[in-house]
Amino acid sequence: MIVTVTNPPTSELPVLRKVVRSSTIDLIVDQIRNAIYSGSLKPGQSINEVRTAELLEVSRPSLREALQRLISEGVMTHAPGRGVHVRRMRTADIDDVYAVREAIESQAVKLVVRGGNSTARISRALRELERAIEENVARTIGDADLNFHHSIVACSGSARLTDLMKVSMVHTRLLSLSDKRGYEVRCDVLDSHRNLAEAVAAGDEPRSLAIVARVMAEAASRLHGTVDDFDGQVVKGTDAETPADDQWLRLREQAH
């Protein structure tokens, strides 16, 4: 049985909130993914097999199988003699991660538009992003931004695209958490996101795809730190955004 967090971190992959889980391995993978997404498990942090199995109240063989899945997803890394670590993203990963994001979201847009699917979920996610930007908290904005993009994929109705997006969202968060400047997010994305929501709702596929491509290019440019290419507004994260009751804190403390 996996420990349930009484007050889970704000940052949680939206796709995991209502998923019907079929196995202990799935549960472990979801718990660890959420811990990485929330920043509870940080890039470069080692995963102590014994302590983590005790924390989640699972067997070590089950934990090993879950870690292997996360390694195959590129969320974790394994080095002989060094064990398993949360992956630390590098500059070379930026363009690849956003190329995958663009491919997933572009295909989702096509399915939504061509299928005439409801875009109500996208509208709700846009309103959540508007509220998050008003609050001006980096992690809240980052969560709402990624949730908006996830909503587009969710509206496609494709379970496979949704699974790919779930992993891609963790990769995106790892890019931000691995940034040497610290965790920061754009707070001037409303216009582009409103335009994207409107284009998808109107069934304008070419315009929707063009906006997706531009949003991905701008996000990659910011992470690359190319001053000439990016002049957007950002909000930096703070240590105060880390939940005080985080169950993973024990692992971080024991690692020191």
Secondary structure, DSSP 4 states (H G I P E B T S, - for coil): -PPPPSS--S---GGGTT----SHHHHHHHHHHHHHHHTSS-TT-B--HHHHHHHHT--HHHHHHHHHHHHHTTSEEEETTTEEEEPPP-HHHHHHHHHHHHHHHHHHHHHHHHHT---HHHHHHHHHHHHHHHHT-HHHHHHHHHHHHHHHHHHHT-HHHHHHHHHHHHHHHHHHHH-TT-SEEES--HHHHHHHHHHHHTT-HHHHHHHHHHHHHHHHHHHHT-TTT----EEE--GGGS-TT-TTHHHHHHH-
